[in-house]
Structure formats: C-alpha cells, structure tokens
C-alpha cells in the first residue's frame, strides 16, 4: 500500500517551496495510520463513530449529552463497540457554539417578515472591521417538518406536528397559491447586520434599515404589466410581505440581450426573484455571489421551474402543478449566479448570464490587478461539469465595485480531464466543434470491472428535430451504450451507435441560435463538446497564495442526468472485497498551466478519496461538500451525506434500517443476508453518522490529516462555513429533515464498518429519530427543529485566529 510522504503533502497544499511532477493520484492513502506524531493539536478532536488514524495519535472528545462529554485517550485500537448520537452541534471542549439567527426570527423592519428556511452559504461584508458587518445567508429549499406538503415528504408523516404552525403561526392544509408562495418566500436569501459589540464577543443580529429579504417572489408585482393570464398573479396571501412588490432582479450578458427579450412572460430583462440558493462566493469589492442550484421542477419536486429549453434558449413550456406554472416564472430566468450588494438598497441584484445556466453550487474567483477576472464553478448533478469563466477585460482595482461589469462579457469554458493527469478548457461558443463522449468510453473502467455500466453510461444531449430521428425541438435526448426500450415498447434511451453520428463533427451553432441560448443550456452544450461528466462538483476554492483550485466532488455514483467518467472517478464498488474503494466523493486540485489562469490547459491531481479509512482507497470521510481556507491556509470541509442514509436509517416515521453490507458490488445487488432484498453501495455512508466538519492542516506535524472538528444534529447538513477573525460562522441546514420531531423516538441498530486494517467489526448505534435542535438547547425539549446560523469560537478567545 503506497503512502504519502510529508513532502508530497506539503507540495500538494502549496505549503513548501519548489515544484513537483504530479501523477493524477498521489497515493492510495491520505496518511499513514501507523505514524506517531510528536506535536499535539491545540484542541481535542471530536470523536466520531468510525475509526480514524488521528484517534491513534490524539485524545478525542466523546459527547455524552448537550455540552457534556468525556475525553478518550489515544489508543492503537480506535474501534468503539457502542456509540450514541447527541442532538446538538458538538464541538471540541475548548470551543463554544452559539446561535446567531434561526428560521422564523423577526429581524427585519417589517415585523411580518421572517428569516428564511434551510440556510446555506454565508458571506460577511464588514462595515467597521471584523466586529460589525452585513451577513448574507442563502436559503436553499423547503422540506418537512416545515409542512407535510413540502416536496417529496415521506407519506407516513401526515398527522405529525409541522413546524410552520409552531414557529410561523401558519397551518397549511392544502397545496394552494398561499402555500406555494410561502414555500418560495422561504427560499432566496437574507441580509442581516450582525455585531459582536453587544454580546460579549459573540455575534448577534442588530437593527438596521438595510436588513431585508431577497426571495424567490421578490418583484412579483411586475406581473401586473404582462399581457397573459398571469397579469393578475401579483400576491400569494393577505399579509404585507405577501403582496407583490417592485423589487425585481435584472440580467446581464448574452442571455439578457438575446433570450430574455423573447421570453414568453413578456417582461424582457425583468426577473421575478431568486431561489434555490445553495452556496456562493463573496467578492473583494463587497458583494455576494449567490448560486441558484436545484431550480429544476418535476411532478414530485414541484417547487421549481422548467429546466428544458428550445434552440433559442427559452423554456419548452410550463410544467403543470409546479411553482413556475403557478406564478408564471419562465425557466430560462433561473439557474444563474446572482450578485447582491448588501450595503446598497438601490442596487438591483443581477443575474450574470455569461457565467452560464446550470445547477450552480458555488463560485470562487481570482481577482488580481492588471489581469482578467477568472472564476471557477461547478454543476452539482451526477455527470455535471466543472466550469471556468474568463472576463474579456482586466481588473483595474480589485476592491472597486466597477468589477461587477467584468461578469457581463467573457468566455465560459468546460473542463475535459485526461486520465494522465492533464486537462483542457473547452470554450462554449457558437463556433466550437461538437464531439460528445461515447457512453461506452466514459463507462469503460466500470464495464471492464463488472461487465456493465451503471445507468448504461448515460449521456444527455439536446433534442433537435431531424437529429437522431427526432421530430421535436427542445429538452434532452438520452444516449446510452445501447438502446433501452420500456415495457410499452417505447425507446427511452438511444444507443450510441445510432445516435452519436448525428451529433458529431458539427458546431454549437448547429444546435443553438445565439450565444445567449448556449449559456441557457450550458450543461447540454458542455456534453455536446465533449467536456468530462464529473462526480457532482460542489464547492471549489482558490488557494489564497498558490491560486490552485481545490474541488470537492461529492458523489461518484451515476444518476438520471449523467454518468461520471469512470476513467477519472470511482463510480461504483468494483469488487466484493469488503475494503474495496467506495464511490463516496473525491477531493481534486487543478493547477493551471498559465500563470494568470486564463490559458486552455491544466493539470489535475486527486488528493483525497471519500470512503472509510480502512478502505482501499479511503480518507475517512464521505461526500465532501463546502470547502474553505482559514487565514493560515488550512483546509476546512463539511460533508453532504444524503439525509435518507444517516446512521443507516431511512427517513419518515418508520425510520426503516438500511442494509449496510461491505460485500456489495456495483451500485446495488442482491443482499447476501436477505436474498429477497437489495443492498446499495450508497448505504455505506451510514457508518459515518451525522454530517460533520473536518480540518486538514497544511503545515506542522499533522499536515494532510483529516481532523474531525464538529458534528451537527441528526439529519442536518453543516453548510456555508465563513471565517470572520476568531469565529467560524456556519449554517445548520435541515435538522431533523423528513422525520417527526414529536414524539421523539430513540433508534438503535448494529452497523457493520471497517477497522483501520480493513477488517470488519460491528458497532451498536443509538440516536434520536429526528431532531429538536436548537429548541432543545433553549429549554424546549420537544420543540420544532429550526435551520439556523451559528458561531463557533474558542472559549475566552484572545486572538484573531480560529485555530
């Protein structure tokens, strides 16, 4: 088994001088589990359920209750035979955590308004240094327990308490306009002034005229200017904030000029709201970039709009029963990067269409004087692409708000990875040649291992009349290794041999009428030109000094949108060996060949591979999501494990245990324990417990090691980490998601997991079915869970460093 040397670790993170030639994979293990480090950390790592090498070297903190716990001594054997999950944000004993703001808080000048649901990205814009400033918070989506009528809520939750009632005072009984509007109001973002001058060093919300909501129905009042049936759709209820206002958004760039002017809403470059806001970025000139992610609607996921577009970039039509159809929101105006100025009430938020329309997770930027602005982004879907944007003009002053105009004109590229560790950026322009990937090629590694590919190596391409036998325009065509015909005799996916010839050796101009149309359909356009389908690129971050790009690829499994290239990513479990590699995400780094990042070629390196530390290869975490560098260039990351697999229990009142078997092959197979049941590789993440926050030092004796710093309440996701001096501001999203919070039920089960030596052992796990956080830490043991933003800092902090 190969191990990483300390020089490899330091060179990878840019922590040592000199250069090195990188292979695509630095090593099979992130660190040597037998190494004994002399230096100790300045805090006690939180003890998680699964074994990690750090526990052999350092004492760890095992929580036994809210703000209670024991210190476990370092030991060679890191197995725990029993483990109990605590319904709290558990941090090292040297640190404190506190709530800054929660869903439903009335912190705006209009006391009818309230802080939105499922908080995500946080960005801080200082006013008077690090002690006072505006906090932007994304609100991504809605889910139970806000209401049993929320999208995809488990059917057995009907009749259990809903948090809308206890927190907001609203009890929905039917899916009507008021409920749909309230769902959309709970998304978008919040702007709050926070200060630590009034709470003994802790941040708190303070009154400010600029505290405000920018939500998915902001500007709904512009519907009154329409000429269609939506002219009268200007409100969703009787309350003051439910009346449509004129706080609409505008677009910039090619789609604003070439597509929005022909949109069926007749509103031109006026846009109703921003929604589905996941991660984002904060610019050096004091604005927020908020990413619209899962805007796509379906019958089940009805809080959204039409994703499919025609060759001219406009939507193929409204989807009945969706919020897009209810309020007349045309799909082409959603799925963008949105720029907001928290400090300027008169500056309309702008959707920068030159950055492309796809399921944006976040954005990270290089903004350097005298150079072009370079931005990196990811499309968070299975088979989604990694993008780069290069502005046409140069930065004159990195802190000038005139830099916003640099997002209006430039070139959007999609990445193509080669197995040898090299890559190139393919421009998404009208004259770019088409060369879509062959499903049999991107699936070749899995086919060689298993004789078949998950989802048959699915690639989606734009549907066009006369291409591959199609008779309509718009939307996508599924292409797989061979044709797939359903039980009714209908072809649901076309074989590559028959379909691909009509897509090859053409130009994007043969499929799209304008550059604006291309950016409206960036995912399918990138598929057309042969960009690499990847493993859900979530967060990307530029190293503050080396300018290398760190990328969190969250999940390697194939899905309904596409298939990650198996020559680059691990897409399933290839053998029945219990410690074989798991498709649970990877951490990459891109090094541009050009010094200013504007060139067409790069090198890529895989540093860490998701999976248990006892797996080959495995770094001891699963589904890495948001990343952030602290002021000492250490890397921090959070995990994004699916709610329905936490601790090996499904969601819903039943909380059915999921089968966890390390002998599973492929994406799923017949269970070896119960032959009438199916076992899925994705269920292996149940060993990791709740989602958690980790730290990777880039210098010192612990350089390169995964150090657990915190875990969140049951069923939550920890998101949007932002460092402000000695404080980490972070969102706690969807605690208790899709599970009843009252009455609370204790779950218990045995879980099979890997020891550090790759052998199996069994742990008995106890946990609450749902969550009551943060109500439970405020004296209401069975109160509703509330998505919140918290601060974490060292107790009695005296310096500007978090660690």
N, C-alpha and C positions, 0 to 999 in steps of 0.2 A: 504494500500500500504506500503510495507516494505521499510525502508530507511537504508542507510549505516551509521554506526557511524563513528566518526573520527578515533577511534581505528582500526576499520575494514579497513578503507582506508590506514592508515599508515602501518598496518601489511601486507596488500596486497603488498604494494610497498617496503616492507623491510625497512621502514623508522623509525621503532620503535623496541626496544628490546623485547625479549620474543617470544613465539610461540603461535600458534592458530590452532585449527582444522577447516579446511575449508569444507564447503559444496560446491558442484560443482558451485552453483550460489550464490554469496554473497548477492545479493539483487535485487529487481526489478528496482531500480533507482540508477543511478550513484551518485547522490547527492540530497539533499533536496532543492527543488526550493523555499521553504519558508524561508530558513536560511538567516540571515543577518550577513555578515562578517564584523568585525571591521577593519581588515587590508586591505589596498588597494594595488593593483599591482603597479609595478614600470613602467608600460606602460599602454596605453589606448587600450583595446581590439578592434579589428576591428569589425565593425557592419556587420553582415551577414543578408541575407534576412529573415531567420527563427528565431523564438523566442528561446532564451537560458536563463537559470537561471542567468548566470553571468551578464546579462544586467539589472537584477533587483538590483544588488549589486554594479555595477561599471558603470561609464560613458563609452561610447563607441565612436569609431571614424567612421563616415559615410562618405565615399569618394564621392565627387561630381564631380570630374574631375581628370586629371593627377596631382598628388601631391597637390590636393585641397580637402578640406573636412570640415565637421562640427563635433563638439563634442556633442553627445546626452546625456542628463542627465539620470542617472539610474532612473527606474520607475517600479512600480509593473506591469503595462501593457506593455509588450515588443512587442506587435504587431506593424507592420509597414504596413499601407494601400497601400503604393507605395514604389517601390524600383527600383533604376537604377544601372545596372552593368557597371563598368568602365573597359575599355580596357587597363589594366595595372596590374602590381604586386602591390597590395595595402597593405601597412604595417602600423603599428602604427605611429603616428606623431613624436614619439620620435626616430624613426629609419629611415634609408635611405636604398634604394636598388639601385644597380648599376650593369651594365652588365660587366662580365669578358670576355666572348667569345661567339660568335654566329656562327650558321651554316654558312658555306661558308667562314669564315675568313681564310686568307692565313697566317698561323702562323707556317709553317714548313720550314725547309731548302730548300726543293724543292717547289718553289712557284706555281707549278702546283697543288699541293695538297691542300686540304682544310679540315676544321673542319667538322665532320660528322653531320648527321641529328638526330632528336629525341633523344637528350641527356637524360641520365637516371642517374644511380649510379655515384657518385663522391667519389673519395678516395684521400686523401692528404698524401704524403710521404715527411716529412721535410728534407731539406738539412742543413739549418742554423737556426734551431729553427722554430717557427711558422710564421716567416716573409718571408720565402723563401722555396720552395719545388716543387715537381712534383705533378701535378694534373692529375689523371686518370679520364676519362669520358667515360661511356658506351654510345653506340649508338644503340638503340633497334630495330627500324624498320623504314620503309618509308610509308608516307601517303600523300594524297592531302593536301595542294596545291603544293607539290614538282612536281607533274605531275598528270594529269587526268588518266594516265595509271597505277598509283600505285594500289596495290591490294585493291579490294573492294571499290574503289572510287564510290560515287553516280553517276548514269548515267547522271543526269542533270547538271553536272559540265563541260561538254565538251564545249569549247569555252571561258570559263572564264580564266583569267590570271593564269599562272603557275609560281611558284617561282623559278624553275630551270632556267628559262630564265633570270630573273632579277638579281638573286644572283650569279649563276654559269656561265651564258652565254651559256647555253646548252638548246636547244629546241627539245625535243624528239617528234617524230610524229608516231612512230611505236614501238611495243614491240619486239625489236631485241636484239642481244647479247650486243650491246653497252649500251642500256638502262638497261637491266638486270644486267650487270656488274656494272653500275653506282649505281643502287639500292644497290647492295651488298657492294660496296665501302663505301656507306653512313652508313653502319652498322659496328659493331665491337667496336672499341674504339679509343680514342686519348690520347696521353701523352703530357702534356704541362708543362713547367716550369712557375710558377707564383710567383710574388713577390709583396710585398706592399711597398717596399722602394722607388718606383718611382712615386707613385700616392697619396701621402698624406695619407697613411694608408689604401688605397683601394688596393685590389689585381688586378694585371694586368699581361698579358702574356709577358714574356721576351724571347729574342732569346737564343736558346740553341741547341747544336748539337743532343741532345737526344730527342728533340721534334719530335714526329713521330706518324704515324697511324699504327694500327694493325687492319686490317679489314677482311671482310669475304672472300676476294680473296687473302690475303697475302699468298705468296708461290705458286701462280697459275703456276709458271714456272716449278714446278716438274711434271706437266702433260707430259712434253716432254719425260720423262722416262717411260711412260706407253706403253703397248703393244696393247691397244684397240683403238677405234675410237676417244678417247679424247686426243690422243698424240699431235694433232695439236692445241688444245684449250689452248693456253697459253697467250692470251691477249683479251681485250674487247674493244679496241679502239686504236687511234694513239698517244695519249698523253703519256708523260713519265711515269706517275704513273699507266697507264692502261696496261703496259707491265708486263707480269708475272715475279715475282722475285723468289728468293730462301728463302724468309722469312717464311718458313713453320713452323707449330707447331708440337709438338710430344705428344704422350700419355704416361701415366704411369699406372701401376696397371693391374688388371686382363684382361680387355678388350684389352689393348695394347698387352698383351702377348698371348691371346687366340682367339681374334676376328679379330683385325686389320691385323694380318698376313694372314688371309684368305679372306680379303675384296676383292671385285671384281675389285677395282681400281688398284690392284697390287702394291700399293705404300707402303705396310707394315705399319710401325709406323710413316709415314709422313702424315701430315694433312694439307689440304688447309684451312687456315683461321679460324676465329671465328666470329660468327654472332648471331643476335637476343639477344643481351646482355642487360639484364634487370637490376637487382640490383646486389649486390655482398657484399664483405667484404674486409677489409684491415687487414693484418696480423701484429702481433707485430714485425716481423722481416723485415717489409718494402716492402712487395709485395702486389699485388692486386689480389683478387679472383673475377673474373667476371663470371656472371651466364648466360648461354645460355638458353633462355626461349622458345619462340614460334618458334621453328625451324621446326615444322611440316608443310608440304605443302599440298595443295589441289588445285582443279581446280581454285577456286576463290582466295585463299590465296597462290599464286604461288611463292612467294619469300621464299623458304624453301626447305627442303629435305624430303625424305621418313622417316616416323617415325616407320612404322611397320617392325618388324624383324622376322627372322626364328628361329628355336630352337637353332641354332649355334650363334645367335646374329647378323648376317649380314642382310642387308636390303632385303626385299622381291622383290625389283626392283625399277627402276627409275619411277617417275610419269611424264608422258608426259606434256610438257608445263611449267614445273617448273624450277627454277634456278638450282636445283640439277641435273636435266637431261641436262640442257644447258652446265654446266661446269664439269660434271662428279663427283659431290660431293656425296659420299656414305653416306646414312643416319646415319649409326652407329657411325660416327665420329663427330656428332653434338648432342647437348643436354647435355653438361657436365659443370662442374666447371673448369674454366681456370685460371691458375696462371701466372701473368705477373710481371716482375721486372722492374719498370720504370727507375731505376738508372743503369741498366746493359744492354747495347746494345747487348752483346754477349750471353745473356741468352735467349734461345728459350722459348716462352710461352708453358706451359704444360697443357694438359687436364688430370685431375686426375680421372681416371675411377673408382677407388674404391669408390668414392663418389656417383656413380650412374648416370644413364642417364634418365632424365625426364625433365619436363619444369621448370627448376630451376629459382626461383625468387631471392634468396639471400643465404647467409651463415653467420652464427655467430659462434664464437669459444670460447672455454675455453682452454687457453694455460698457464699451470702452471708448474713450475719447479718440476721435480720428479714425475709428473703424466702423464697419457696418454692424448693425444690431443683429445678433444671432439668437434664435430661440429654438428650444427643443420641446417636443410634445409627444404624448402617447395616446393611442386609441384603445381604451380599455374594453376590449372584447376579445373573445377567443379568435385568434387569427388576425387581430388588429395590428396596425403598423406603427413604426417609430418615425416621427417626422422632424424635419428641421426647416426653419424659416430664416431667410437672409434678406434684410432690407435692401432696397435699391440705393438709399442714401446713407451717409455716415452720421455717427453720433458726434455732435459738437461739444456738448456738456452733459455728462451722464446724469446730472440731477435736474436738468431742465425739463419742464412739462411739455416742451415742444417735441420731445422724443416720442410722444404718443403717435405723432404723424408717421413715424417710421414703420408702424404696423399696417399702414394703409397701402403700401406699394412695395412689393418684394417677390421673392421666389419661394414657393413651397416645395420641399423635397420629401421623398420617402426612402427609407433605408433598405438596402439589399445586402444581406450578410452572406459571406462565403465561408465554407467550412474551415478554410485555412487561417481564419482569424483576420481576414481583410474584409473590406466592405466599400460600397459606394453609395452616394446620394443620387437618386433619380428625380429630375425635375418634373413636376406635374404641370405641364404646359401643353398648349394645343399641338405643337409640332413634335412632341415626344413620341417615339415609336412604341407600339404595343408589343408585349412579349409575356403574356400571362404564364404563371407557373403551372406545370403539369402536376396534377394530384399524385400521380404515381412517383414523381420525383421528390416532392416535399415529404411524401409519406414513406420514402424508400427505406429509412432506418427501421421504422416500426414494422414494415412489411417483411424485411429481412429477418427480424427477430421473431415475429408472430405469424407471418404468412398472410396478414391482413392489416388494414389500417382503420383506426377509429374514425367513424363517420365517413369512411371511404375517401379520406384525404380531401374533404370538401373545399372547393374554391368558389366564391361568388363573383359573377361578372355582370355588367349592366345588360339588361334585356333590351334588345333592339329589333325592330321589325325587319325581317329579312336576314337576320343573323342567327345561325344555328337553328333554322327552321321556325323562328318565332314570328308571330303575326301582330304583336303589340309592342309599344314603346314604354319604357319606364320600369323601375324596380330592378330586381336582380334575377339572374339565372343561376341555378346550382349546377356545378360541374364536378364530377367525381371520377374515380378511377374507371368505373364502368357505370352504365345507366342503371337507375333504380326505378322500378315500377311498383306502384302500390297495389293493394288487393283489388282495386276497381279498374286496374289496367291503365292507370294514368301515370305517365312518366313524371316523377318528382325531382329527378336529378339526371342530367345528361352526361353520357360518357365522354371522357376527354378526347378520344379518337375522333368522335363525330363532331363535337362542339368546338374544340380549340382552333382548328384551321381557320374558321371564320373570324376569329379574334386576333390572329397573329399577323405580323408584318403590315400593320396599319398605323395610324396615328390617333392620338386622343381626339383630334378634330373630326375623325370619322364617327365618333360616339357622342361628342358634346358640341353644342353650337357656339359656346363662348367660354372664355376663361372663368367667368363667374359661375357657369354651370359646372365646370370641373371642380372648383373648390366646394360647391354644394354637395358633391358626390365623391369626396376625397378618398373614402375607403375603397369604393369600387374602382375609381380611377387608378389608385395605387396597385390594386390587384391586376388591372389591365397592363400596367407597365412592368410587372414582374417584381415589385417590392416584396420583401420577405414577410410572410404572415408570422406573427410572433405570439408569445405566451402572455397575453394581456399586459401590455406595458402600462403600469400605473404611474408611480412617481419617477421623475427624472430630476437630477440636481447637478449643477455645475460645481465642481470643486472650487472653492474660493480662491485658491492660489494657482493650481496647475491648469485649471479650465477644462479638465477632463470631465466627461459626462457619465454619471452613475445612473443606472437604470434598474428599477425594480420590476422584473417580470413576474407577475403574481401567480399564474396558474398555467401549467403546460398542457392541460387536457384540451382535446378538441371539442367543438361545440357547433351550434346551429349557424353561426356566422362564418366559421372558417376553421382551419386546421393549422396549428403552429408547425413550422418547418422542422421535421424530426431530425434533419441533419444538423440542426443548431440547438434545438430544445428537446428535453426529455418529455415525451407526450403521454406515456403510459408506463406501467410496470412491465418490463420485458421478460422477466423470468419468475418462477415460483420461489426463488431463493428469498428467504424471509428478509434479508438485508439488502435486496436489490434497490436501485435508485427509484425514488418516488417523484411523480410529476407535480411537485408542490411549489413551483416557483424557482427563480434563479436571480442572482444579482450580477449584472454586467457592468462593464465600463467601456466607453468609447473614447479613443484617443484620435483626435483629428490629425491628418497629415499636414494640414495647413495651420500656420501659427495663429491666424485670426479666426479660424473655424469656418471660413467661407468656402473652402475647397470641396471637391467632389469625392474625396477618398478618405478612408479612416481605417483604424484597426480596432478590433473588439476583443475583449477578454472576459471570460466567466471567472468571477472570483468565488462566489458562494452559491451552493446548490441547496434549495429547500429540501427538507426531509429530516428524519430523526438523525441524531448524531451518530447512532450505531449503524446507519445505512451506508451503502456504497453508491454514490457519494451523498453525504448529508451534513449540513452545517448546524442542525439543531433547531431550526425554525421552519415554519411553513407559511407560504403565501405572503411574502414581504410586500408591503404597500408603500405608505409615505416614508420618505427619507428626508433628513435634514442634517446639515453640518452645524456643530456648535462653534464658538469663537476660538476653539483650539483645534479645529479641523477634524474632530472626531465625528464619526458617522452614527446617526441615530435612526432607527427604523421601527415601524409598527407592523403588526400582522393583520391580514384581512381574511381570516378563515371564515367560511360560509356559516351563517347562523345555524343552519339546519344540521350541522355536524359537530357543534361544540360538545366536547366531553363525550362524544359518541351517542348523543340523544337527538332525535328529530324534534322539530318544533311542534306546536299545538298542545292541547290539553293532555293528549295521550302520552307525549314525550317518548315515543317508541324508540327503544335502543336500536342503534345501527350496528350491523355486523362489522367488526374490525378483525380482519384476518390478513396477516402478512404474506400468506402464500398466494394471494390473488394475482392473476396475470392479466395484462391488458388493462382496459378501463374498468371492466367488470367481468365476472364469471360466476359459475355456479359455486355456491358455498360448499366448502369441504365439510363443514359441521352440519349443515342442514341442506340437503341436496335439492329441496324444493324452493330454496331462497337464492337471491342474487347478492353478491358482495361486490362493492365498488372500491376502487383504489382511492377515490376521493375521501372515503370514510376514514382513512388512516389518520387524517388530521385530528381526529377525536382524541388522540393521545396527548395533544398539546394543551388541552384545557381551554381556558378563555383566551381571547386575543390579548396580546401583550406588547410592551415596549422594550426594545433592547438597545444596547450601546456597543459600538465596536471602536475601541481605542485605536488611534493610528500612530501612537508613539508609546514608548515605555515597555515594560515587561509584558503587558497584556495586549500588545499590538495585534490586531486581527482576530481577537477572541470575541465570541458572542457573549455579552454580559447582560443577563435579564435585569431590567430596572423596575418594571411595574407590570401589573396586570389589571384588567378592568372588570367591572361587574359582569355577571352571566349574560350571554347573548349579545354583548355590546361589541363595538369596534372602536378602538382608540385612533383618532384621526387628527390631521391638521397641526402637527407639532410646530410651535414657533418659539424661539428663544428670545427673551427680552431681558438682557442683562443676566441676573442670577435666577431668573424664573423661566420655567417651561410652561407655556400656555398650550393646552391641548384639549380637543373636543372628545367627549364621551358620547358616541353615537348609538342610538337604538338599544339602550339597556333593556333587557327582558323582551326583546323583539319576538313577536309571534308566539308568545307564551302567556298564560294567565299570571297576573301578579297577586291576585287574591281569589280564593285562599292560596297561601303559599304551600307548595308541596316539596318535600325532600326526595331527591332521586338518588339511587345508589346502583352501581354496577361494577363488574370486573372488566378491566381493559387490558388487552394484550399490547405490549410495547417492547421496544428494543432496548437492551442494555448497551452500554458503550462498546462492548466487544462484539456486538452484532447478534447476540443470543436473545431469546425471548424470556420475558418474565411477565407476571400478572400483577396489576395494581387494583385495589378496590377504591373506587372514586365516589365521593359524596358531594352533592351540590344542590342548590335551590333550582326548581324547575324554571322559574323566571327571575325577575329582579324587582326590588323595591327601591333601588338607588336613584337619587340621593335622599328620597323621603326617609329612608330608614336611618340615615345618619343625622337626621334632624328631628328625631323623636317620633316618627310615624312609621312603625314597623311594617305595616301593610299598605302604605301609601303607594301612589302611582309612580312608576319609573318616569324620569324626565331627562331627555337628552340635555346635556349641559356642557359648558366650557369651564375648565378648572385651571388653577395654577398649581405648580409644584415647585418648591424651593427648599433649600437646605434650612433646617431649623436654626434660628438665630443667625441668619446669613449676614456676613460682613464683607463680602466681596462681589465682584461683577461676574464671576464665573459660576456656571451651574455645577460643574464638577471640578 
